[in-house]
């Protein structure tokens, strides 16, 4: 999934490009870039439990979703 990286009220987030509108300063990562990062993170965390929570980042991400209606 293509993603955009941006700052929202000083919080750096990655959001789905399909449900957000481009803004100046966004860094756009296509499907291949996202896949490469996902593979890297999986390798880094191999054998470890990934139960981290990012409430500030997740809340900021939700504010960037564009309604389909």
VMD Tcl script that builds the backbone (N, CA, C; Angstrom):
set m [mol new atoms 207]
animate dup $m
set s [atomselect $m all]
$s set {name element resname resid chain x y z} {
  {N N UNK 1 A 0.842 -1.164 0.000}
  {CA C UNK 1 A 0.000 0.000 0.000}
  {C C UNK 1 A 0.896 1.238 0.000}
  {N N UNK 2 A 0.612 2.151 -0.860}
  {CA C UNK 2 A 1.351 3.411 -0.914}
  {C C UNK 2 A 1.027 4.244 0.319}
  {N N UNK 3 A 2.033 4.933 0.834}
  {CA C UNK 3 A 1.836 5.735 2.033}
  {C C UNK 3 A 2.424 7.124 1.853}
  {N N UNK 4 A 1.944 8.025 2.677}
  {CA C UNK 4 A 2.508 9.371 2.762}
  {C C UNK 4 A 3.067 9.535 4.172}
  {N N UNK 5 A 4.213 10.170 4.275}
  {CA C UNK 5 A 4.782 10.509 5.569}
  {C C UNK 5 A 4.663 12.019 5.709}
  {N N UNK 6 A 4.100 12.459 6.839}
  {CA C UNK 6 A 3.924 13.893 7.066}
  {C C UNK 6 A 3.921 14.179 8.561}
  {N N UNK 7 A 4.000 15.432 8.888}
  {CA C UNK 7 A 3.872 15.877 10.276}
  {C C UNK 7 A 2.477 16.446 10.471}
  {N N UNK 8 A 1.837 16.025 11.554}
  {CA C UNK 8 A 0.512 16.503 11.922}
  {C C UNK 8 A 0.630 17.090 13.329}
  {N N UNK 9 A 0.539 18.397 13.424}
  {CA C UNK 9 A 0.690 19.072 14.719}
  {C C UNK 9 A 1.974 18.643 15.430}
  {N N UNK 10 A 3.046 18.531 14.659}
  {CA C UNK 10 A 4.345 18.182 15.220}
  {C C UNK 10 A 4.591 16.702 15.426}
  {N N UNK 11 A 3.627 15.855 15.066}
  {CA C UNK 11 A 3.769 14.410 15.207}
  {C C UNK 11 A 4.020 13.820 13.825}
  {N N UNK 12 A 5.115 13.093 13.656}
  {CA C UNK 12 A 5.470 12.486 12.372}
  {C C UNK 12 A 4.702 11.181 12.235}
  {N N UNK 13 A 3.954 11.030 11.123}
  {CA C UNK 13 A 3.115 9.850 10.917}
  {C C UNK 13 A 3.240 9.346 9.489}
  {N N UNK 14 A 2.866 8.093 9.310}
  {CA C UNK 14 A 2.725 7.482 7.992}
  {C C UNK 14 A 1.249 7.156 7.821}
  {N N UNK 15 A 0.683 7.569 6.690}
  {CA C UNK 15 A -0.749 7.371 6.457}
  {C C UNK 15 A -0.973 6.738 5.087}
  {N N UNK 16 A -2.082 6.089 4.939}
  {CA C UNK 16 A -2.436 5.453 3.675}
  {C C UNK 16 A -2.661 6.524 2.612}
  {N N UNK 17 A -1.971 6.394 1.499}
  {CA C UNK 17 A -2.115 7.377 0.426}
  {C C UNK 17 A -3.498 7.311 -0.220}
  {N N UNK 18 A -4.127 6.144 -0.191}
  {CA C UNK 18 A -5.428 5.986 -0.840}
  {C C UNK 18 A -6.551 6.709 -0.118}
  {N N UNK 19 A -6.392 6.961 1.174}
  {CA C UNK 19 A -7.468 7.605 1.931}
  {C C UNK 19 A -7.052 8.973 2.460}
  {N N UNK 20 A -6.032 9.562 1.842}
  {CA C UNK 20 A -5.589 10.893 2.264}
  {C C UNK 20 A -5.298 11.731 1.024}
  {N N UNK 21 A -5.332 13.040 1.201}
  {CA C UNK 21 A -5.006 13.955 0.117}
  {C C UNK 21 A -3.564 14.407 0.272}
  {N N UNK 22 A -2.855 14.519 -0.850}
  {CA C UNK 22 A -1.472 14.987 -0.828}
  {C C UNK 22 A -1.407 16.401 -0.271}
  {N N UNK 23 A -0.372 16.661 0.514}
  {CA C UNK 23 A -0.129 17.993 1.056}
  {C C UNK 23 A 1.325 18.363 0.793}
  {N N UNK 24 A 1.597 19.650 0.681}
  {CA C UNK 24 A 2.988 20.075 0.501}
  {C C UNK 24 A 3.865 19.531 1.631}
  {N N UNK 25 A 5.022 19.028 1.268}
  {CA C UNK 25 A 5.952 18.491 2.258}
  {C C UNK 25 A 5.809 17.003 2.517}
  {N N UNK 26 A 4.751 16.377 1.984}
  {CA C UNK 26 A 4.603 14.931 2.139}
  {C C UNK 26 A 5.772 14.211 1.485}
  {N N UNK 27 A 6.150 13.101 2.071}
  {CA C UNK 27 A 7.063 12.162 1.419}
  {C C UNK 27 A 6.184 11.002 0.972}
  {N N UNK 28 A 6.205 10.700 -0.326}
  {CA C UNK 28 A 5.365 9.646 -0.878}
  {C C UNK 28 A 6.202 8.389 -1.054}
  {N N UNK 29 A 5.691 7.278 -0.536}
  {CA C UNK 29 A 6.332 5.978 -0.713}
  {C C UNK 29 A 5.377 5.083 -1.479}
  {N N UNK 30 A 5.840 4.553 -2.607}
  {CA C UNK 30 A 4.971 3.679 -3.393}
  {C C UNK 30 A 4.929 2.280 -2.768}
  {N N UNK 31 A 4.190 1.385 -3.400}
  {CA C UNK 31 A 4.032 0.032 -2.871}
  {C C UNK 31 A 5.375 -0.662 -2.646}
  {N N UNK 32 A 6.303 -0.506 -3.579}
  {CA C UNK 32 A 7.609 -1.150 -3.463}
  {C C UNK 32 A 8.405 -0.620 -2.288}
  {N N UNK 33 A 8.365 0.696 -2.077}
  {CA C UNK 33 A 9.053 1.297 -0.935}
  {C C UNK 33 A 8.472 0.786 0.382}
  {N N UNK 34 A 7.137 0.761 0.445}
  {CA C UNK 34 A 6.464 0.301 1.667}
  {C C UNK 34 A 6.805 -1.157 1.938}
  {N N UNK 35 A 6.793 -1.971 0.907}
  {CA C UNK 35 A 7.125 -3.389 1.056}
  {C C UNK 35 A 8.554 -3.555 1.570}
  {N N UNK 36 A 9.484 -2.777 1.020}
  {CA C UNK 36 A 10.882 -2.857 1.447}
  {C C UNK 36 A 11.027 -2.506 2.928}
  {N N UNK 37 A 10.326 -1.456 3.364}
  {CA C UNK 37 A 10.374 -1.089 4.779}
  {C C UNK 37 A 9.732 -2.150 5.662}
  {N N UNK 38 A 8.610 -2.709 5.226}
  {CA C UNK 38 A 7.949 -3.757 5.999}
  {C C UNK 38 A 8.874 -4.968 6.166}
  {N N UNK 39 A 9.578 -5.332 5.104}
  {CA C UNK 39 A 10.521 -6.451 5.180}
  {C C UNK 39 A 11.650 -6.144 6.157}
  {N N UNK 40 A 12.146 -4.917 6.122}
  {CA C UNK 40 A 13.217 -4.501 7.033}
  {C C UNK 40 A 12.751 -4.559 8.485}
  {N N UNK 41 A 11.565 -4.025 8.770}
  {CA C UNK 41 A 11.060 -4.042 10.141}
  {C C UNK 41 A 10.849 -5.475 10.618}
  {N N UNK 42 A 10.312 -6.320 9.748}
  {CA C UNK 42 A 10.066 -7.723 10.115}
  {C C UNK 42 A 11.376 -8.416 10.457}
  {N N UNK 43 A 12.411 -8.141 9.667}
  {CA C UNK 43 A 13.728 -8.734 9.929}
  {C C UNK 43 A 14.282 -8.218 11.256}
  {N N UNK 44 A 14.159 -6.918 11.490}
  {CA C UNK 44 A 14.660 -6.323 12.732}
  {C C UNK 44 A 13.971 -6.915 13.962}
  {N N UNK 45 A 12.679 -7.198 13.848}
  {CA C UNK 45 A 11.900 -7.661 14.991}
  {C C UNK 45 A 11.646 -9.166 14.980}
  {N N UNK 46 A 12.366 -9.905 14.160}
  {CA C UNK 46 A 12.174 -11.357 14.083}
  {C C UNK 46 A 12.334 -11.985 15.466}
  {N N UNK 47 A 11.366 -12.805 15.851}
  {CA C UNK 47 A 11.412 -13.499 17.126}
  {C C UNK 47 A 11.015 -12.660 18.323}
  {N N UNK 48 A 10.658 -11.400 18.105}
  {CA C UNK 48 A 10.259 -10.524 19.203}
  {C C UNK 48 A 8.761 -10.265 19.153}
  {N N UNK 49 A 8.174 -10.070 20.298}
  {CA C UNK 49 A 6.769 -9.707 20.359}
  {C C UNK 49 A 6.634 -8.234 20.008}
  {N N UNK 50 A 5.737 -7.939 19.110}
  {CA C UNK 50 A 5.489 -6.557 18.717}
  {C C UNK 50 A 4.147 -6.135 19.299}
  {N N UNK 51 A 4.180 -5.631 20.517}
  {CA C UNK 51 A 2.936 -5.205 21.156}
  {C C UNK 51 A 3.009 -3.734 21.578}
  {N N UNK 52 A 3.812 -2.969 20.848}
  {CA C UNK 52 A 3.932 -1.551 21.130}
  {C C UNK 52 A 2.646 -0.825 20.749}
  {N N UNK 53 A 2.365 0.248 21.424}
  {CA C UNK 53 A 1.230 1.098 21.087}
  {C C UNK 53 A 1.748 2.515 20.854}
  {N N UNK 54 A 1.177 3.187 19.914}
  {CA C UNK 54 A 1.556 4.549 19.558}
  {C C UNK 54 A 0.315 5.434 19.550}
  {N N UNK 55 A -0.300 5.679 20.704}
  {CA C UNK 55 A -1.592 6.380 20.729}
  {C C UNK 55 A -1.544 7.773 20.120}
  {N N UNK 56 A -0.482 8.531 20.346}
  {CA C UNK 56 A -0.401 9.884 19.791}
  {C C UNK 56 A -0.317 9.833 18.266}
  {N N UNK 57 A 0.524 8.953 17.755}
  {CA C UNK 57 A 0.675 8.829 16.308}
  {C C UNK 57 A -0.600 8.290 15.659}
  {N N UNK 58 A -1.205 7.266 16.265}
  {CA C UNK 58 A -2.415 6.681 15.691}
  {C C UNK 58 A -3.556 7.688 15.666}
  {N N UNK 59 A -3.678 8.494 16.711}
  {CA C UNK 59 A -4.731 9.521 16.740}
  {C C UNK 59 A -4.490 10.552 15.641}
  {N N UNK 60 A -3.233 10.962 15.453}
  {CA C UNK 60 A -2.915 11.925 14.395}
  {C C UNK 60 A -3.193 11.331 13.020}
  {N N UNK 61 A -2.884 10.048 12.823}
  {CA C UNK 61 A -3.145 9.384 11.541}
  {C C UNK 61 A -4.627 9.437 11.196}
  {N N UNK 62 A -5.464 9.160 12.180}
  {CA C UNK 62 A -6.912 9.126 11.942}
  {C C UNK 62 A -7.449 10.479 11.488}
  {N N UNK 63 A -6.838 11.564 11.890}
  {CA C UNK 63 A -7.321 12.878 11.493}
  {C C UNK 63 A -7.047 13.180 10.027}
  {N N UNK 64 A -6.223 12.377 9.372}
  {CA C UNK 64 A -5.835 12.647 7.993}
  {C C UNK 64 A -6.632 11.860 6.960}
  {N N UNK 65 A -7.512 10.980 7.417}
  {CA C UNK 65 A -8.308 10.178 6.500}
  {C C UNK 65 A -9.394 11.028 5.856}
  {N N UNK 66 A -9.576 10.842 4.563}
  {CA C UNK 66 A -10.575 11.574 3.811}
  {C C UNK 66 A -11.816 10.705 3.686}
  {N N UNK 67 A -12.966 11.265 3.983}
  {CA C UNK 67 A -14.227 10.541 3.894}
  {C C UNK 67 A -14.566 10.261 2.437}
  {N N UNK 68 A -15.130 9.101 2.194}
  {CA C UNK 68 A -15.600 8.754 0.844}
  {C C UNK 68 A -16.985 9.308 0.583}
  {N N UNK 69 A -17.611 9.902 1.573}
  {CA C UNK 69 A -18.988 10.335 1.420}
  {C C UNK 69 A -19.171 11.754 1.304}
}
mol reanalyze $m
mol bondsrecalc $m
mol representation Tube
mol addrep $m
